[in-house]
Structures are given as structure tokens and as C-alpha cells.
């Protein structure tokens, strides 16, 4: 009887070890699949990040060009305003000079 019990225990032990081995193999296979999926996902994320970086550089270059154009326009506007101010000052001076001349002429009559 002890021999049969021992054989039964040995058979159960072997079956459990085989079951554990199958579970271990399944887990390792599943982990490999998950690892591969994660690596592929990381590759896609890296590619997306590189694409975004390129877009940012492109936008920065475009903004720089726009900024330069806006600054040039602003500078031209300020120069034009300053020229107009000078012209107005000159005209004001002429008007004042003519008013004085008119007063002198009218006063002389």
C-alpha cells in the first residue's frame, strides 16, 4: 500500500511540475508579447515626438520671419510718423512766419 501511495504522490508531483512548467512557459510567452508591443509603442511615440519637434522648428522659423516682417513694418511706420511730424513742424513754422509778415504788412498800412 505504501508503494502505491508513493507512486500516486510521485505521479501527482510530476503532473504538478508539468503544469507549473506549462504555466511558466505561457507566462514567458505572454511577457515576450507584451514586451514586443511596448517596444513597438515606444518606437511610435519616439517617431511622433520627432515629428512634433520638426513641426515646432518649422513654426519657430515661420514666426521668426513673421516677427522680422512685423518689426520692419513697425519701423517704417515710426519713420513715416517722424517725417510727418517734421513736416508739420516746418509748416507750423512757416505759418507763424507768414502770420508775423501779414501783421507787419497790415500794420504798415
C-alpha positions in Angstrom: 0.0 0.0 0.0 2.8 2.4 0.8 4.3 1.7 -2.6 1.0 2.6 -4.4 0.7 5.8 -2.2 4.2 6.7 -3.1 3.6 6.1 -6.8 0.4 8.2 -6.6 2.2 11.0 -4.8 5.1 10.8 -7.3 2.6 10.9 -10.2 0.8 13.9 -8.7 4.1 15.7 -8.2 5.2 15.1 -11.8 1.8 16.3 -13.1 2.0 19.4 -10.9 5.6 20.1 -12.1 4.5 19.7 -15.7 1.5 22.1 -15.0 3.8 24.6 -13.4 6.2 24.3 -16.4 3.3 24.9 -18.8 2.1 27.9 -16.8 5.7 29.3 -16.7 6.1 28.9 -20.4 2.7 30.6 -21.1 3.7 33.5 -18.8 7.1 33.9 -20.5 5.4 33.8 -23.9 2.9 36.4 -22.8 5.6 38.6 -21.3 7.5 38.5 -24.6 4.4 39.5 -26.5 3.7 42.4 -24.1 7.4 43.5 -24.2 7.3 43.5 -28.0 4.1 45.5 -28.1 5.6 48.0 -25.7 8.7 48.4 -27.7 6.7 49.0 -30.9 4.6 51.5 -28.9 7.7 53.3 -27.8 9.0 53.4 -31.3 5.8 55.0 -32.5 5.9 57.5 -29.6 9.5 58.4 -30.4 8.6 58.9 -34.1 5.6 61.1 -33.0 7.9 63.2 -30.7 10.4 63.7 -33.6 7.6 64.8 -35.9 6.4 67.3 -33.3 9.9 68.6 -32.8 10.2 69.2 -36.6 6.8 70.9 -36.6 8.0 73.2 -33.7 11.2 74.1 -35.5 9.2 74.9 -38.7 6.8 77.1 -36.7 9.7 78.8 -34.9 11.3 79.6 -38.3 8.0 80.9 -39.6 7.4 83.0 -36.5 10.9 84.5 -36.8 10.3 85.5 -40.4 6.9 87.0 -39.4 8.4 88.8 -36.5 11.1 90.3 -38.7 8.4 91.5 -41.2 6.3 93.0 -38.5 9.3 94.8 -37.0 10.2 96.2 -40.4 6.7 97.4 -40.9 6.6 99.0 -37.4 10.0 100.6 -38.1 8.8 102.1 -41.4 5.6 103.3 -39.7 7.6 105.1 -37.0 9.9 106.6 -39.6 6.9 107.8 -41.6 5.3 109.3 -38.5 8.5 111.1 -37.6 8.8 112.5 -41.1 5.2 113.8 -40.9 5.9 115.4 -37.5 8.9 117.2 -39.0 6.8 118.3 -42.0 4.1 119.6 -39.6 6.7 121.5 -37.5 8.1 123.0 -40.7 4.6 124.0 -41.9 3.7 125.4 -38.5 6.9 127.5 -38.5 6.1 128.8 -42.0 2.5 129.6 -41.0 3.8 131.5 -37.9 6.3 133.4 -40.0 3.6 134.3 -42.6 1.3 135.5 -39.8 4.0 137.7 -38.5 4.7 139.0 -42.0 1.0 139.7 -42.5 0.8 141.6 -39.2 3.8 143.7 -40.3 2.2 144.3 -43.7 -1.2 145.1 -42.2 0.4 147.3 -39.6 2.3 149.2 -42.2 -0.8 150.5 -44.0 
